[in-house]
Amino acid sequence: MERGVAGVETAFRATLETGEGPTIAILCEYDALPGIGHACGHNAIATAGVGAGAGLAAVRDRLPAGRVLVIGTPAEEGGGGKVRLIKGGVFTRVDAAMMVHGWDRWVPHMDLLGIARVGLEFTGKAAHASADPWEGVNALDAAVQTYTNVAMLRQQVRPDARIHGIITHGGAAPNIIPEFAAAVFYVRSIDLDDMWALQKRVIACAEAAAKATGATLRIVESPDNVYEPMKRNATLLEAFRANLRACGVVEAPEIKDRLGSSDVGNVSHVIPAIQPLMKIAPDGTPIHSRAFAAAARSPLAREGTLTASKAMAMTTLDLLADTALVRKAQAEFKAST
């Protein structure tokens, strides 16, 4: 058991080694959301991953030769934990990876959008808002105009793209012309080239607002916070689905129109990887809601987590026992790059 892997303080890696063979990683997430806790069910993700590792460790004397890694990947919700671990070489000698994510149904695969985050900081000039407002430059006006510009831009984007943002700082007091304002926008697309092109248009919205108001603009980008679209690996998915069926699970259809993002997408661009969805909430419960946070600690979540642990452990065992299956997954991965 290692802590602080790749210089990431809250990352960990537990290793179970039984000889020369494939190296399979089981990934855990555990960060929560501001204000509403585990409304994305990362508590269940972590439990499922650790449970799969514990199940395999319990029968280590009967496991085929190979290595099982349970990797704790913090800061998925905007911190790019897996991106930092990739850069730190954590996945360099890993043959395949898997994790699960909480949902309101059992779904084998959901496409993930790429995402880039861009921070916008506007600087103006403070003045008394009533006595001499003409002496000021209103940075908040620039932020509000940017938000309005982006809202109009949304009409022109492709159906598989998303833009959303918030104003994070709007001034100190109503009677002071705001000399500083800030906003953060997320730009998403199923295609990375389209994502970068769309980000340029968002920045153009901010540049126009700054020019119109007389404010200056500073763009803040975070390389670790760029998430790539999820690359499908049918070989790994079919192995996992077979084990889900063996656990008595009836799958729901794949999801085509509810698209999120995750740094597991980055992992899927360096090694074969999957992220099936496990049922831990009643049908129709939206993620990132208080209802989902409550469901994530319910008996239903406990049942789904245990089933996911079993399916991941069984899939890992299949990969350790059948190196041809690993080679097939890797060949599919290479063919898709």
C-alpha positions, 0 to 999 in steps of 0.5 A: 500500500502506497500513499501520495502516489505520483506526488498527489497527496491523497492518491493511493495504490494497493498492489496484489502480485501473484507472479508474472502476468497482466497488470489490471487496475481497479480505480477508485474515486472519493471526492465530494461536491461542494455543498451537497456532498456525495451527489455523484456517488463517489463514496460508492465508487471507492467502496466498489473498487476497494471491495473488488480488490479485497475480494481478490486478495481473499483468494490470492493463493488461487489467482492466476499470475499477474498484478492487481492494482487498486488505485485511489484517484482523487479530485475527479470533480475538476481537479484532474486527479487521473491526469496528474497520475497519468503524467506521473507514470502511474499507468505506464505498465498497466494493461487495462483499467476499470471502474464503475460510476453510480447511476439510477440504472445498470448501463454498460457504457456511456459516452463522455464529453471532453471538457476544458475549463477556462477562468476569466478575470476582469479588472476595472477601476473602482469608484463611488457608484453614486457620487462619481460612477463615470470615474470607474470601469465596471469589471462586473459589467464585463463579466455579465456581458460575457455571460450574456454573450455565451448564452447567445452563443449556445444557440449556435453550438452542435447538439453534442456540445455543452457550455456552462459557467458561473460568475464567481466574483462580482464586487465588494459592495453595491456602492463601489464600482467593481474593480474586479470580477471573475467567471468560470466556464466549462466547454464540452464536446465529444470531439476535442478539435470542436471543443478547442474551437468552441473554447476560442469562441467563449474567450472571444465573448470575453474579449468583446465584453472587456473591450466594450466596458474598458476592462482588462481580461486575464485568461486562466487555464488549467492543463490538468483540468482538460478531460478527454472523451471516453474511448470505448473498448468493446472487449473489456465491456463484453467481459464485464457485461457477462459477469454482470449477467452472472450476478443477475443484473438486467441492463438498461439501454446505453445512454445517448443523450445525457453526457457528462465528463470525467478524467477516466476519459484520459485514462482510456486514451493511454490504456484500454479502460471502461466505466460502466454505470451501477444502479445505486439510486431509484429510477429517475434520480438525477446525479448532482442532486440532493436526492442522489446524495441521499440515495448514495448512502441507502440500502439500494446503493449498498446492494449495487456497490456489492454487485459492482465489486463482484463484477469487477473482481470477476472481470479482473480474474478473467483478464488474469486467466486469459492473456489472449483477452488482454491482447484482444483489448489492447489490439482494439485500443491500438486500432482506435488510436 
